[in-house]
Amino acid sequence: MSQPEAPPRRSAVAIAMIVIGLMILIPSGLCTSVFAGGAFMSLFTESGGAQDFFMVVTEALFIGAPFIAIGTLLLVMGLRRPRVR
């Protein structure tokens, strides 16, 4: 009897890219969403109004978006790398 072929596996580079991408993406996404959520809550609780809300959300996205983009890029590149046998 012949042995069934093993399914293709991810290479070490692909696994490293996925892990590093997740390590960047998850904390930066959570941090950015906490800042945006805090700004959204202060929109209803404080007298600053919409101007403060948009200022804080813009600042959170300006600081967090590059790290979210880098983490997402590494994750997608790691998932799209061809599998090896």
TIVO-2410 file (N, C-alpha, C; in nm, 3 decimals):
# residues 85
REC num residu      c1      c2      c3 atome chaine
REC   1      M   0.083  -0.118   0.000     N      A
REC   1      M   0.000   0.000   0.000    CA      A
REC   1      M   0.087   0.124   0.000     C      A
REC   2      S   0.045   0.219  -0.076     N      A
REC   2      S   0.120   0.345  -0.078    CA      A
REC   2      S   0.065   0.438   0.031     C      A
REC   3      Q   0.154   0.517   0.081     N      A
REC   3      Q   0.113   0.610   0.186    CA      A
REC   3      Q   0.043   0.730   0.124     C      A
REC   4      P  -0.059   0.781   0.190     N      A
REC   4      P  -0.125   0.901   0.137    CA      A
REC   4      P  -0.032   1.021   0.148     C      A
REC   5      E  -0.047   1.113   0.054     N      A
REC   5      E   0.038   1.232   0.055    CA      A
REC   5      E   0.003   1.321   0.174     C      A
REC   6      A   0.107   1.373   0.234     N      A
REC   6      A   0.086   1.465   0.346    CA      A
REC   6      A   0.037   1.599   0.292     C      A
REC   7      P  -0.051   1.664   0.364     N      A
REC   7      P  -0.097   1.795   0.316    CA      A
REC   7      P   0.018   1.896   0.320     C      A
REC   8      P   0.016   1.992   0.230     N      A
REC   8      P   0.125   2.091   0.231    CA      A
REC   8      P   0.122   2.175   0.357     C      A
REC   9      R   0.241   2.212   0.402     N      A
REC   9      R   0.254   2.290   0.526    CA      A
REC   9      R   0.305   2.429   0.494     C      A
REC  10      R   0.289   2.517   0.589     N      A
REC  10      R   0.342   2.652   0.575    CA      A
REC  10      R   0.491   2.652   0.606     C      A
REC  11      S   0.563   2.739   0.537     N      A
REC  11      S   0.706   2.748   0.562    CA      A
REC  11      S   0.731   2.827   0.691     C      A
REC  12      A   0.853   2.821   0.739     N      A
REC  12      A   0.889   2.893   0.862    CA      A
REC  12      A   0.877   3.043   0.842     C      A
REC  13      V   0.908   3.092   0.723     N      A
REC  13      V   0.897   3.235   0.695    CA      A
REC  13      V   0.750   3.278   0.700     C      A
REC  14      A   0.662   3.197   0.644     N      A
REC  14      A   0.520   3.230   0.645    CA      A
REC  14      A   0.466   3.231   0.787     C      A
REC  15      I   0.505   3.134   0.868     N      A
REC  15      I   0.460   3.130   1.007    CA      A
REC  15      I   0.512   3.250   1.084     C      A
REC  16      A   0.638   3.287   1.061     N      A
REC  16      A   0.694   3.404   1.128    CA      A
REC  16      A   0.621   3.531   1.088     C      A
REC  17      M   0.588   3.544   0.960     N      A
REC  17      M   0.515   3.663   0.914    CA      A
REC  17      M   0.375   3.669   0.976     C      A
REC  18      I   0.309   3.555   0.987     N      A
REC  18      I   0.176   3.551   1.047    CA      A
REC  18      I   0.183   3.589   1.195     C      A
REC  19      V   0.278   3.533   1.267     N      A
REC  19      V   0.290   3.559   1.411    CA      A
REC  19      V   0.327   3.705   1.436     C      A
REC  20      I   0.424   3.757   1.365     N      A
REC  20      I   0.465   3.897   1.384    CA      A
REC  20      I   0.352   3.992   1.344     C      A
REC  21      G   0.283   3.959   1.234     N      A
REC  21      G   0.171   4.041   1.193    CA      A
REC  21      G   0.061   4.046   1.298     C      A
REC  22      L   0.030   3.930   1.356     N      A
REC  22      L  -0.072   3.927   1.462    CA      A
REC  22      L  -0.025   4.001   1.588     C      A
REC  23      M   0.106   3.990   1.618     N      A
REC  23      M   0.158   4.058   1.736    CA      A
REC  23      M   0.155   4.210   1.720     C      A
REC  24      I   0.159   4.258   1.600     N      A
REC  24      I   0.148   4.402   1.575    CA      A
REC  24      I   0.002   4.443   1.562     C      A
REC  25      L  -0.076   4.364   1.489     N      A
REC  25      L  -0.213   4.400   1.456    CA      A
REC  25      L  -0.305   4.401   1.578     C      A
REC  26      I  -0.300   4.299   1.660     N      A
REC  26      I  -0.395   4.288   1.771    CA      A
REC  26      I  -0.379   4.401   1.873     C      A
REC  27      P  -0.259   4.426   1.928     N      A
REC  27      P  -0.249   4.535   2.026    CA      A
REC  27      P  -0.278   4.674   1.968     C      A
REC  28      S  -0.231   4.699   1.845     N      A
REC  28      S  -0.254   4.832   1.788    CA      A
REC  28      S  -0.400   4.851   1.753     C      A
REC  29      G  -0.467   4.747   1.707     N      A
REC  29      G  -0.610   4.757   1.680    CA      A
REC  29      G  -0.691   4.777   1.806     C      A
REC  30      L  -0.654   4.704   1.912     N      A
REC  30      L  -0.724   4.721   2.039    CA      A
REC  30      L  -0.702   4.860   2.098     C      A
REC  31      C  -0.581   4.908   2.092     N      A
REC  31      C  -0.549   5.040   2.146    CA      A
REC  31      C  -0.625   5.149   2.070     C      A
REC  32      T  -0.625   5.141   1.940     N      A
REC  32      T  -0.694   5.240   1.859    CA      A
REC  32      T  -0.844   5.235   1.885     C      A
REC  33      S  -0.900   5.116   1.897     N      A
REC  33      S  -1.044   5.106   1.922    CA      A
REC  33      S  -1.080   5.153   2.062     C      A
REC  34      V  -0.992   5.133   2.160     N      A
REC  34      V  -1.020   5.183   2.296    CA      A
REC  34      V  -1.021   5.337   2.296     C      A
REC  35      F  -0.924   5.398   2.229     N      A
REC  35      F  -0.923   5.544   2.221    CA      A
REC  35      F  -1.046   5.596   2.149     C      A
REC  36      A  -1.085   5.532   2.037     N      A
REC  36      A  -1.203   5.577   1.963    CA      A
REC  36      A  -1.330   5.553   2.046     C      A
REC  37      G  -1.336   5.440   2.117     N      A
REC  37      G  -1.451   5.414   2.203    CA      A
REC  37      G  -1.460   5.512   2.318     C      A
REC  38      G  -1.346   5.548   2.376     N      A
REC  38      G  -1.345   5.649   2.482    CA      A
REC  38      G  -1.391   5.784   2.431     C      A
REC  39      A  -1.350   5.819   2.311     N      A
REC  39      A  -1.395   5.944   2.252    CA      A
REC  39      A  -1.545   5.941   2.225     C      A
REC  40      F  -1.594   5.825   2.181     N      A
REC  40      F  -1.737   5.811   2.156    CA      A
REC  40      F  -1.817   5.824   2.285     C      A
REC  41      M  -1.767   5.765   2.393     N      A
REC  41      M  -1.835   5.776   2.523    CA      A
REC  41      M  -1.831   5.919   2.573     C      A
REC  42      S  -1.721   5.989   2.554     N      A
REC  42      S  -1.712   6.128   2.601    CA      A
REC  42      S  -1.800   6.221   2.519     C      A
REC  43      L  -1.837   6.177   2.400     N      A
REC  43      L  -1.928   6.257   2.317    CA      A
REC  43      L  -2.061   6.275   2.388     C      A
REC  44      F  -2.105   6.174   2.464     N      A
REC  44      F  -2.234   6.181   2.532    CA      A
REC  44      F  -2.224   6.224   2.677     C      A
REC  45      T  -2.106   6.214   2.738     N      A
REC  45      T  -2.095   6.242   2.881    CA      A
REC  45      T  -2.033   6.377   2.912     C      A
REC  46      E  -1.952   6.432   2.822     N      A
REC  46      E  -1.886   6.559   2.851    CA      A
REC  46      E  -1.941   6.668   2.761     C      A
REC  47      S  -1.909   6.791   2.797     N      A
REC  47      S  -1.963   6.904   2.722    CA      A
REC  47      S  -1.875   6.946   2.604     C      A
REC  48      G  -1.772   6.870   2.572     N      A
REC  48      G  -1.681   6.907   2.464    CA      A
REC  48      G  -1.747   6.905   2.328     C      A
REC  49      G  -1.841   6.815   2.311     N      A
REC  49      G  -1.913   6.810   2.185    CA      A
REC  49      G  -1.842   6.730   2.078     C      A
REC  50      A  -1.890   6.748   1.957     N      A
REC  50      A  -1.842   6.669   1.844    CA      A
REC  50      A  -1.701   6.706   1.803     C      A
REC  51      Q  -1.660   6.829   1.830     N      A
REC  51      Q  -1.526   6.871   1.789    CA      A
REC  51      Q  -1.419   6.790   1.861     C      A
REC  52      D  -1.434   6.771   1.991     N      A
REC  52      D  -1.339   6.690   2.066    CA      A
REC  52      D  -1.342   6.544   2.021     C      A
REC  53      F  -1.462   6.495   1.992     N      A
REC  53      F  -1.475   6.357   1.945    CA      A
REC  53      F  -1.396   6.336   1.817     C      A
REC  54      F  -1.417   6.422   1.718     N      A
REC  54      F  -1.347   6.406   1.591    CA      A
REC  54      F  -1.197   6.428   1.604     C      A
REC  55      M  -1.157   6.516   1.696     N      A
REC  55      M  -1.015   6.541   1.716    CA      A
REC  55      M  -0.947   6.416   1.774     C      A
REC  56      V  -1.008   6.354   1.874     N      A
REC  56      V  -0.948   6.237   1.938    CA      A
REC  56      V  -0.949   6.118   1.843     C      A
REC  57      V  -1.059   6.097   1.770     N      A
REC  57      V  -1.065   5.985   1.676    CA      A
REC  57      V  -0.963   6.003   1.564     C      A
REC  58      T  -0.950   6.125   1.513     N      A
REC  58      T  -0.850   6.151   1.409    CA      A
REC  58      T  -0.709   6.127   1.461     C      A
REC  59      E  -0.683   6.168   1.582     N      A
REC  59      E  -0.551   6.146   1.641    CA      A
REC  59      E  -0.525   5.997   1.662     C      A
REC  60      A  -0.625   5.923   1.710     N      A
REC  60      A  -0.607   5.779   1.731    CA      A
REC  60      A  -0.582   5.708   1.599     C      A
REC  61      L  -0.656   5.745   1.496     N      A
REC  61      L  -0.635   5.682   1.365    CA      A
REC  61      L  -0.502   5.724   1.303     C      A
REC  62      F  -0.463   5.848   1.323     N      A
REC  62      F  -0.337   5.895   1.267    CA      A
REC  62      F  -0.219   5.820   1.329     C      A
REC  63      I  -0.229   5.790   1.458     N      A
REC  63      I  -0.120   5.719   1.526    CA      A
REC  63      I  -0.131   5.569   1.505     C      A
REC  64      G  -0.252   5.514   1.510     N      A
REC  64      G  -0.269   5.369   1.505    CA      A
REC  64      G  -0.276   5.308   1.367     C      A
REC  65      A  -0.322   5.384   1.269     N      A
REC  65      A  -0.345   5.327   1.135    CA      A
REC  65      A  -0.218   5.271   1.070     C      A
REC  66      P  -0.102   5.336   1.080     N      A
REC  66      P   0.017   5.276   1.017    CA      A
REC  66      P   0.052   5.139   1.076     C      A
REC  67      F   0.038   5.125   1.207     N      A
REC  67      F   0.070   4.996   1.270    CA      A
REC  67      F  -0.033   4.890   1.235     C      A
REC  68      I  -0.159   4.931   1.227     N      A
REC  68      I  -0.263   4.837   1.184    CA      A
REC  68      I  -0.236   4.793   1.040     C      A
REC  69      A  -0.197   4.886   0.956     N      A
REC  69      A  -0.169   4.852   0.815    CA      A
REC  69      A  -0.048   4.759   0.804     C      A
REC  70      I   0.057   4.785   0.881     N      A
REC  70      I   0.176   4.699   0.877    CA      A
REC  70      I   0.142   4.559   0.926     C      A
REC  71      G   0.070   4.549   1.037     N      A
REC  71      G   0.032   4.418   1.088    CA      A
REC  71      G  -0.057   4.342   0.992     C      A
REC  72      T  -0.152   4.411   0.930     N      A
REC  72      T  -0.240   4.348   0.833    CA      A
REC  72      T  -0.162   4.301   0.711     C      A
REC  73      L  -0.071   4.385   0.665     N      A
REC  73      L   0.010   4.349   0.549    CA      A
REC  73      L   0.094   4.224   0.576     C      A
REC  74      L   0.158   4.218   0.691     N      A
REC  74      L   0.238   4.100   0.725    CA      A
REC  74      L   0.151   3.975   0.737     C      A
REC  75      L   0.035   3.990   0.797     N      A
REC  75      L  -0.056   3.877   0.812    CA      A
REC  75      L  -0.103   3.825   0.677     C      A
REC  76      V  -0.146   3.914   0.590     N      A
REC  76      V  -0.194   3.872   0.459    CA      A
REC  76      V  -0.081   3.812   0.375     C      A
REC  77      M   0.037   3.873   0.380     N      A
REC  77      M   0.150   3.818   0.305    CA      A
REC  77      M   0.188   3.678   0.356     C      A
REC  78      G   0.183   3.658   0.487     N      A
REC  78      G   0.213   3.528   0.543    CA      A
REC  78      G   0.110   3.423   0.505     C      A
REC  79      L  -0.018   3.463   0.500     N      A
REC  79      L  -0.123   3.368   0.463    CA      A
REC  79      L  -0.121   3.336   0.314     C      A
REC  80      R  -0.074   3.426   0.233     N      A
REC  80      R  -0.073   3.404   0.088    CA      A
REC  80      R   0.054   3.337   0.036     C      A
REC  81      R   0.155   3.321   0.121     N      A
REC  81      R   0.276   3.254   0.075    CA      A
REC  81      R   0.243   3.111   0.036     C      A
REC  82      P   0.304   3.063  -0.071     N      A
REC  82      P   0.273   2.925  -0.114    CA      A
REC  82      P   0.317   2.823  -0.010     C      A
REC  83      R   0.240   2.721   0.000     N      A
REC  83      R   0.272   2.614   0.095    CA      A
REC  83      R   0.376   2.520   0.036     C      A
REC  84      V   0.456   2.461   0.123     N      A
REC  84      V   0.559   2.367   0.080    CA      A
REC  84      V   0.520   2.225   0.118     C      A
REC  85      R   0.572   2.131   0.047     N      A
REC  85      R   0.541   1.990   0.076    CA      A
REC  85      R   0.643   1.930   0.168     C      A
***
